[in-house]
Amino acid sequence: MRYVIDGFNLMYKFPECETLIYENQLGNARRALLKNILKLNEVKKSYEFHIFFDGRKEKESVVVRDEWEGMRLYYSHEIKADDFIKMFIRKAIDHATITLVSSDKEIIHYGKKYGCKTIKSEDFYIFLGQTLKKKEKLDEKDADINLSNTEVSYWLKMFKDKKNVG
């Protein structure tokens, strides 16, 4: 499964990212978004992420393509990220394996025209939250199951002592 993500569009769905944007901390907002997506990437290891941002990585940066923690990042420079996303979709092989994440109607329509699955940014935000909550519950469940030898001995002794009392 390949996710093609309209980065700025998705950033506004994360309250912490939106706050950072309004505080003129675009780089920090981008990093916060990437850290959230990274958490999903750790759960869904078979996913491939392509995240597109408007503008440059940093003020004078010439970087167009970058990679961070296995995620591919794209910076559009003078063109709109929307056009960069369209170019990526147009050149992609096997459009059926792409899930396009954006709330931009034009981008969604374009992706559907090529046979991509689409998900609105707000729905992806919810999906990410639900997936991480499920992982936390599973981690808690696993944590409850794993007892050390000392703990097992303690509880065996406790139950044995209770049996002898009654």
Contacts in CASP RR format, 6 or more apart in sequence:
PFRMAT RR
TARGET T0000
AUTHOR 0000-0000-0000
METHOD contacts of the structure
MODEL  1
MRYVIDGFNLMYKFPECETLIYENQLGNARRALLKNILKLNEVKKSYEFH
IFFDGRKEKESVVVRDEWEGMRLYYSHEIKADDFIKMFIRKAIDHATITL
VSSDKEIIHYGKKYGCKTIKSEDFYIFLGQTLKKKEKLDEKDADINLSNT
EVSYWLKMFKDKKNVG
1 44 0 8 1.000
1 46 0 8 1.000
1 47 0 8 1.000
1 48 0 8 1.000
1 97 0 8 1.000
1 99 0 8 1.000
2 47 0 8 1.000
2 48 0 8 1.000
2 49 0 8 1.000
2 50 0 8 1.000
2 92 0 8 1.000
2 97 0 8 1.000
2 98 0 8 1.000
2 99 0 8 1.000
3 47 0 8 1.000
3 48 0 8 1.000
3 49 0 8 1.000
3 50 0 8 1.000
3 98 0 8 1.000
3 99 0 8 1.000
3 101 0 8 1.000
4 50 0 8 1.000
4 52 0 8 1.000
4 85 0 8 1.000
4 88 0 8 1.000
4 89 0 8 1.000
4 98 0 8 1.000
4 99 0 8 1.000
4 100 0 8 1.000
4 101 0 8 1.000
4 116 0 8 1.000
5 37 0 8 1.000
5 49 0 8 1.000
5 50 0 8 1.000
5 51 0 8 1.000
5 52 0 8 1.000
5 101 0 8 1.000
5 102 0 8 1.000
5 124 0 8 1.000
6 52 0 8 1.000
6 81 0 8 1.000
6 82 0 8 1.000
6 85 0 8 1.000
6 100 0 8 1.000
6 101 0 8 1.000
6 102 0 8 1.000
6 103 0 8 1.000
6 104 0 8 1.000
6 107 0 8 1.000
6 121 0 8 1.000
7 33 0 8 1.000
7 51 0 8 1.000
7 52 0 8 1.000
7 53 0 8 1.000
7 81 0 8 1.000
8 53 0 8 1.000
8 54 0 8 1.000
8 81 0 8 1.000
9 101 0 8 1.000
9 102 0 8 1.000
9 103 0 8 1.000
9 104 0 8 1.000
9 121 0 8 1.000
10 33 0 8 1.000
10 101 0 8 1.000
10 102 0 8 1.000
10 121 0 8 1.000
10 124 0 8 1.000
10 125 0 8 1.000
11 17 0 8 1.000
11 18 0 8 1.000
11 21 0 8 1.000
11 29 0 8 1.000
11 30 0 8 1.000
11 33 0 8 1.000
12 18 0 8 1.000
12 21 0 8 1.000
12 121 0 8 1.000
13 121 0 8 1.000
13 122 0 8 1.000
13 124 0 8 1.000
13 125 0 8 1.000
14 32 0 8 1.000
14 33 0 8 1.000
14 36 0 8 1.000
14 125 0 8 1.000
16 32 0 8 1.000
17 29 0 8 1.000
17 30 0 8 1.000
17 32 0 8 1.000
17 33 0 8 1.000
18 29 0 8 1.000
20 26 0 8 1.000
20 27 0 8 1.000
20 28 0 8 1.000
20 29 0 8 1.000
20 32 0 8 1.000
21 29 0 8 1.000
27 58 0 8 1.000
30 53 0 8 1.000
33 51 0 8 1.000
34 51 0 8 1.000
34 68 0 8 1.000
34 69 0 8 1.000
34 71 0 8 1.000
34 73 0 8 1.000
36 128 0 8 1.000
37 49 0 8 1.000
37 51 0 8 1.000
37 71 0 8 1.000
37 128 0 8 1.000
38 69 0 8 1.000
38 71 0 8 1.000
39 128 0 8 1.000
39 132 0 8 1.000
40 47 0 8 1.000
40 128 0 8 1.000
40 131 0 8 1.000
40 132 0 8 1.000
41 47 0 8 1.000
41 49 0 8 1.000
41 69 0 8 1.000
41 70 0 8 1.000
41 71 0 8 1.000
43 131 0 8 1.000
43 132 0 8 1.000
43 135 0 8 1.000
44 131 0 8 1.000
48 72 0 8 1.000
49 70 0 8 1.000
49 71 0 8 1.000
49 72 0 8 1.000
50 71 0 8 1.000
50 72 0 8 1.000
50 74 0 8 1.000
50 88 0 8 1.000
51 71 0 8 1.000
51 72 0 8 1.000
51 73 0 8 1.000
51 74 0 8 1.000
52 74 0 8 1.000
52 76 0 8 1.000
52 81 0 8 1.000
52 84 0 8 1.000
52 85 0 8 1.000
52 88 0 8 1.000
53 73 0 8 1.000
53 74 0 8 1.000
53 75 0 8 1.000
53 76 0 8 1.000
53 81 0 8 1.000
54 76 0 8 1.000
54 80 0 8 1.000
54 81 0 8 1.000
55 75 0 8 1.000
55 76 0 8 1.000
55 77 0 8 1.000
55 78 0 8 1.000
55 81 0 8 1.000
56 63 0 8 1.000
56 75 0 8 1.000
56 77 0 8 1.000
57 63 0 8 1.000
57 66 0 8 1.000
57 73 0 8 1.000
57 75 0 8 1.000
61 75 0 8 1.000
63 75 0 8 1.000
64 74 0 8 1.000
64 75 0 8 1.000
64 77 0 8 1.000
65 72 0 8 1.000
65 73 0 8 1.000
65 74 0 8 1.000
65 75 0 8 1.000
66 72 0 8 1.000
66 73 0 8 1.000
66 74 0 8 1.000
66 75 0 8 1.000
67 73 0 8 1.000
74 81 0 8 1.000
74 84 0 8 1.000
74 88 0 8 1.000
76 83 0 8 1.000
76 84 0 8 1.000
82 104 0 8 1.000
82 106 0 8 1.000
82 107 0 8 1.000
85 100 0 8 1.000
85 102 0 8 1.000
85 107 0 8 1.000
85 110 0 8 1.000
86 107 0 8 1.000
86 110 0 8 1.000
89 95 0 8 1.000
89 98 0 8 1.000
89 100 0 8 1.000
89 110 0 8 1.000
89 111 0 8 1.000
89 114 0 8 1.000
89 116 0 8 1.000
90 114 0 8 1.000
92 98 0 8 1.000
92 114 0 8 1.000
95 111 0 8 1.000
95 114 0 8 1.000
95 115 0 8 1.000
95 116 0 8 1.000
96 115 0 8 1.000
96 116 0 8 1.000
96 117 0 8 1.000
98 111 0 8 1.000
98 114 0 8 1.000
98 115 0 8 1.000
98 116 0 8 1.000
98 117 0 8 1.000
99 116 0 8 1.000
99 117 0 8 1.000
99 118 0 8 1.000
99 119 0 8 1.000
100 107 0 8 1.000
100 108 0 8 1.000
100 111 0 8 1.000
100 116 0 8 1.000
100 117 0 8 1.000
100 118 0 8 1.000
100 119 0 8 1.000
101 118 0 8 1.000
101 119 0 8 1.000
101 120 0 8 1.000
101 121 0 8 1.000
101 124 0 8 1.000
102 108 0 8 1.000
102 118 0 8 1.000
102 120 0 8 1.000
102 121 0 8 1.000
103 120 0 8 1.000
103 121 0 8 1.000
103 122 0 8 1.000
108 118 0 8 1.000
108 120 0 8 1.000
111 118 0 8 1.000
112 118 0 8 1.000
119 127 0 8 1.000
147 155 0 8 1.000
END
